[in-house]
Amino acid sequence: MRTREELARRGEAFGPAEFDRLVYRALGRTERWEKLGLALRAFAETGSSEQLRTQQPAEDAATRNFEAANRTVKCADGPGPRSEREIVADLRRLRSLDPRPVLTGMEATVCHYWAYQPRKRVDLGRRPGIPPILLTQAEFDPVTPYAGAQRMRRALSGSRMVTLSGGHSHGVFASQRNTCVDETTAAYLVHGALPSVDLRCTGTGAGLPTPSA
């Protein structure tokens, strides 16, 4: 928090809001932890925010399009907050757990102000013609909790789930260098092949990418 407070004091273009977004984005993906740690150390030792600034997500048209599509899917997938009172209650509950949380992760608040609500939500678990789905999930994903993945697995008839045991990252395929996850997922994407049972792949257990075999 000292870094955030110092950035606020300076009043530069890279300020506390940009820092919040960077930290929120980095904490969900273990492959970003080392760069964030090095940037924080550089700031503490030299006072330079250059390494922090260079880790900001791109602001080009492709990135903005991705962000817009991402928010649309999130708001259409499930009900958002029903009222401003509910949003405030959520904020107060979060602050009771952590007086100074990174609030950029409360994306569901956007859905309350989204003008286009879906007319009908599809129940994928009961819709005929839905192909078998392969889910990949880290056991300790900080963004999409494991319990939610288990509920989704039960809702999707005929699906299978690959769990990275001990994994802490949001997203495991092609990012955690885990042969078990990557080969199983690639077989599904290329050939439509599902494992006969749910799989648990062994991770590092330390929130770090699994070294290649």
Secondary structure, DSSP 8 states (H G I E B T S, - for coil): -HHHHHHHHHT-SS-HHHHHHHHHHHHT-GGGHHHHHHHHHHHHHH---HHHHTTS---SHHHHHHHHHHHHHHHHHS---SSHHHHHHHHHHHHHH-SS--GGG-THHHHHT-S---S----GGG-TT----EEEEETT-SSS-HHHHHHHHHHSTT-EEEEEET--SS--TTTS--HHHHHHHHHHHHH----SS-EEEE--SSSS-----
